[in-house]
Amino acid sequence: MMHPTAMMNCTKFFEAYADSFLDQQKVRVIEIGSQDVNGGLRGTAPASFEYIGVDFVEGKGVDVVLDDPYSLPFESESADIILSSSCFEHSEMFWLVFLEIMRVLKPKGLLYMNAPSNGPFHRYPVDCWRFYPDSGRALVTWAKRNAMNVALLESYVSAQVPGDIWNDFVAVFVKDEAHAEGFPKRILNAKTDISNGVVRGIDEFVNQSAMPEDMRKLMVIGQIVENKIRIN
């Protein structure tokens, strides 16, 4: 199910990074988990980019149906961008998917990853994980243990929007750190409604918060109630 911030964050990704591929005649984008249930990410990508949607079931927005969740049916170093939104929480071994994604990406290739940092238990067909501010860095450590030179360009936890309960953990990785300088723009150059942002080359978190947004809101509500009780 596509929630509003998932669409908004992926739009911001292409706004920040798409220009770095404009010197190529062909740009291949692969989306993992592309079934369009109530919206899809396909429309966020530039129309000139080749777009391939993969999922575990047939449906709208699905071009390739996967037989094995840990094996992508694409040649090594054949994709420029891979998108994964609201999928890693449903993968029992997402770290294996991460390595498979890196296999398929070109050395300059990017992984855009969006996974929940909060939210209710929702099985599709299982619900195993939530992702926190250090998750992107942990995946880089995992990649390096597997002899890959992956770099995290940025990550953050996005704020909720009215009527929505999700806080998305968003991360952008480049397969080979040697190509990191080819991407001068960041989502966080313009996006400020976030917490615990990470930017390559900066050690400290951007807008660091020890408590998630839900807890901060509950604390504010609790303080308001306490103040009313005192007044009365």
Secondary structure, DSSP 8 states (H G I E B T S, - for coil): ---HHHHHHHHHHHHHHGGGGTTSS--EEEEES---SS--SGGGS-TTSEEEEEESS--TT-SEE-SSTT--SS-TT-EEEEEEES-GGG-TTHHHHHHHHHHHEEEEEEEEEEEESS-----SS-------TTHHHHHHHHHHHTT---EEEEEEEE---TT----EEEEEEESSGGGGGG----GGGT--SEEEEEETT--S-BT--SS-HHHHHHHHHHHHHHHHHHH-
